Structures are given as C-alpha cells and as structure tokens.
Amino acid sequence: ETRRQHSRYKKVVRRKTKFKVHDGGNTCGIGDLVRIVETRPLSREKRWRVDEVLVKAETVEVKPEEIE
C-alpha cells in the first residue's frame, strides 16, 4: 500500500498493488505474509514466485453442526 497526494485535488490517496505469484509447493494460505522474488515469466501475468513464508496466518477450525 502506498500513499500519494493527488496531483489535481491534493488529497492523499491510498493505492494497493496485487501481485500474481507462483506457489509451486502449495505452501501458502490465505493471510500468510510471504517474501516474493522476481523471476522469468511463468505465465501471461505471473512474473513472481514465493521465496519463503514469513508468518503463517492463524486458522480457526469450525466444528460441523449436526443436521436433524
């Protein structure tokens, strides 16, 4: 996330960048904090791969309820 001042309206605007990253070992989950590195083009949009998982996200297990 970056914050910049809009050139015309002078308001501070937040911008996010989403990267499409290759996870070859399927080690990442939703919410994990990872380090990515640039690599050769792997597909039309993927130019990045996961280097390492820094912090795993906490997962909450939900017990299935009995249906009558």
C-alpha positions as a Markdown table, in Angstrom:
| # | Residue | x | y | z |
|---|---|---|---|---|
| 1 | Glu | 0.0 | 0.0 | 0.0 |
| 2 | Thr | 1.3 | 3.4 | -0.9 |
| 3 | Arg | 0.0 | 6.8 | -0.2 |
| 4 | Arg | 0.4 | 9.7 | -2.6 |
| 5 | Gln | -1.0 | 13.1 | -3.0 |
| 6 | His | -3.4 | 13.5 | -5.9 |
| 7 | Ser | -1.8 | 15.9 | -8.5 |
| 8 | Arg | -5.0 | 17.9 | -9.1 |
| 9 | Tyr | -7.1 | 17.6 | -5.9 |
| 10 | Lys | -4.2 | 17.5 | -3.4 |
| 11 | Lys | -6.0 | 14.7 | -1.4 |
| 12 | Val | -3.9 | 11.8 | 0.0 |
| 13 | Val | -4.9 | 8.7 | -1.9 |
| 14 | Arg | -4.1 | 5.1 | -0.9 |
| 15 | Arg | -3.1 | 2.6 | -3.6 |
| 16 | Lys | -2.7 | -1.1 | -3.4 |
| 17 | Thr | -0.8 | -3.4 | -5.8 |
| 18 | Lys | -1.8 | -7.0 | -6.2 |
| 19 | Phe | 0.8 | -9.5 | -7.4 |
| 20 | Lys | 0.0 | -12.8 | -9.1 |
| 21 | Val | 2.7 | -15.1 | -7.5 |
| 22 | His | 3.6 | -18.7 | -8.3 |
| 23 | Asp | 3.5 | -21.0 | -5.3 |
| 24 | Gly | 5.0 | -24.2 | -6.6 |
| 25 | Gly | 4.9 | -26.2 | -3.3 |
| 26 | Asn | 1.4 | -25.1 | -2.4 |
| 27 | Thr | 2.8 | -23.9 | 1.0 |
| 28 | Cys | 0.9 | -20.6 | 1.3 |
| 29 | Gly | -2.5 | -20.0 | 2.7 |
| 30 | Ile | -4.9 | -17.1 | 2.8 |
| 31 | Gly | -3.5 | -14.3 | 5.0 |
| 32 | Asp | 0.1 | -15.6 | 5.1 |
| 33 | Leu | 2.9 | -13.0 | 5.0 |
| 34 | Val | 5.4 | -14.1 | 2.3 |
| 35 | Arg | 8.6 | -12.8 | 0.6 |
| 36 | Ile | 8.4 | -12.8 | -3.2 |
| 37 | Val | 11.2 | -12.6 | -5.7 |
| 38 | Glu | 11.0 | -11.6 | -9.4 |
| 39 | Thr | 11.6 | -14.4 | -11.9 |
| 40 | Arg | 11.2 | -15.2 | -15.6 |
| 41 | Pro | 7.7 | -15.0 | -17.0 |
| 42 | Leu | 5.8 | -18.1 | -15.8 |
| 43 | Ser | 2.5 | -17.3 | -17.4 |
| 44 | Arg | 0.8 | -14.3 | -19.1 |
| 45 | Glu | 0.6 | -12.4 | -15.8 |
| 46 | Lys | 2.9 | -14.2 | -13.3 |
| 47 | Arg | 6.4 | -12.8 | -13.0 |
| 48 | Trp | 6.9 | -13.5 | -9.3 |
| 49 | Arg | 7.4 | -16.6 | -7.1 |
| 50 | Val | 7.3 | -17.3 | -3.4 |
| 51 | Asp | 10.7 | -17.2 | -1.8 |
| 52 | Glu | 9.7 | -18.0 | 1.8 |
| 53 | Val | 6.7 | -17.8 | 4.2 |
| 54 | Leu | 7.5 | -15.3 | 6.9 |
| 55 | Val | 4.4 | -15.5 | 9.0 |
| 56 | Lys | 1.6 | -18.2 | 8.8 |
| 57 | Ala | -1.9 | -16.9 | 9.3 |
| 58 | Glu | -3.9 | -18.3 | 12.2 |
| 59 | Thr | -6.6 | -20.7 | 11.1 |
| 60 | Val | -9.7 | -21.2 | 13.2 |
| 61 | Glu | -11.3 | -24.7 | 13.0 |
| 62 | Val | -15.1 | -24.8 | 12.9 |
| 63 | Lys | -16.8 | -27.9 | 14.1 |
| 64 | Pro | -19.6 | -29.1 | 11.9 |
| 65 | Glu | -23.0 | -28.9 | 13.5 |
| 66 | Glu | -25.4 | -31.9 | 13.4 |
| 67 | Ile | -28.2 | -31.5 | 11.0 |
| 68 | Glu | -31.5 | -33.0 | 12.1 |
